[in-house]
């Protein structure tokens, strides 16, 4: 039996061994399968294993020094499964009360079979939420030169996968950036599981590199003075009171993309100081626009374009407010050049030696899509100056200019004893009651026609008399010396004038000199740093009066005076007499004035009146009478 059973036992033993080996193989195969399944599960859960993430995020087209914050909107969640949705989740920064709704989040994520999507409305909402975040971003940095790609911007290497929105804070005033989407994409691999979700499908193919959508708002204000020889000076000029100037403002309206902005604003405010807006057929307000670099064309005012208060000539400001409908119009697809021209008249009373007027334009625009009340501002300014002789300096009594003083002298040329002391140290004897005319031409015939006339008679003459006229002196610049001997001649442009005494006071002889008065102005550049309402700092460059000179000549002697301008922190100017020559080389009085003297005595009537004729007639009669008497006597003696 043992022999019988032995072969079978061996056979059974061999079969048992074979089954065990097979079992071990099965176990090994099962374990390998488990490992494969585990690895597959890890691959599904950890997207970094099978999928390749873009190596960098790049935002170009920035200015060096711009600061950038990137906030991740959509994350990859390793805990999510593809069976019920996918591995993408919306970052908690963008969810919750007042932010993305549950429905919007669900739409962004999508399902296992339907990729999500971001509509333009949701995109605008996301950008607005990001613009309102005050804390640090997932990444931040300062724009600088980038070698690859070659540009000025910011580059984030090895970013975490997801969709980001970038908020740029410009370093340059006037720059407006729209928020920017960039994506560190999961890319579909060529091997392994090729059905993974990708950001590219989720968010409309946002790239890992983007060019910033930048608008640079600038403003330049210039003036045109038709009667000045220096046409190149567009920032400052000297003017007569009543003169009309043309002003031109060029600026840029940024492009407000309707996908980024809901309620943008853009307003132009020009404040006139010492000026009055002039609006008529010959002086229209013109608004022109065009795509940047294009040809400007008039834009008609209206509810869908802009409104203006320019029809009111009594306003001291010109306001042009652009309508939201125009700013978001689909016909406007890029930034617009804007040119505004208008006219204003110098209207200040010019009661000071130097009378400044200025014209300041402020451009105010929305600069934050998340906060429509957030405004950017830019400013520019022109300056205009008119001059007066013998007027208070800016209404202050600490110094009075006395370029021309009427005095009385005796028959020997000595100043009479009655004196007046001025607070600039000048001591003279004033003479009241002398009449003068200021002319724009040294025309002998015109001057002769004025001699002997009083101030009232001079002002009654027509415009062809040659007497200078402006809005301060609409009837002509005719004056009578005051009790202090001064003649206040107001509102003059720089240039050359001629002063003539037409009638002396009773008891004095008229000064027959024609005085040439020349006023010259010199300007300098000034960079202004100013803080506008809303605590908004602005910087702009303008021109201001540096100094002016007054030269008064009687044909033999010339009095030269220079007045320097100094400006305080609030732009208030003060005039200081810098230099002044004496009236004559022999004048021993330390006088900063030009002295126009009248000799004490009686001036003989001029030709054309009774004059000396009566004396000649009486003399002739007396001589004839004497001769007749002498002839009669001789005849009597002979007889």
Secondary structure by P-SEA (a helix, b strand, c coil): ccccaaaaaaaaaaaaaaaaaaaaaaaaaaaaaaaaaaaaaaaaaccccccccccbbbbccccccbbbbbbbcbbbbccccccccccccccccccccccccaaaaaaaaccccbbbbbcaaaaaaaaaaaaaccccccbbbbbccccccccbbbbbccccbbbbbbbbbbccccccccbbbbbbccccccccccccccccccccccccccccbbbbbbbbbbbbbccccccccccbbbbcccbbbbbbbbbbbcccccccccbbbbbbbbbbccbbbbbcccccbbbbbcccccbbbbbbbcccccccccccccccbbbbbbbcccccccccccbbbbbbbbcccccccccccbbbbbbbbbbbbbcccccccbbbbbbcbbbbbbbbcccccccccccccccbbbbbbcccccccccccccccccccccccbbbbbbbccccaaaaaaaccccaaaaaaccccccccccccccccbbbbbccccccccccccbbbbbbbbccccccccccccbbbbbbbbbbbbbbbbbbccccbbbbbccccccbbbbbbbcccbbbbbbbbbbbccccbbbbbbccccccccccccccccccccccccccccccccccaaaaaaaaaaaaaaaaaaaaaaaaaaac
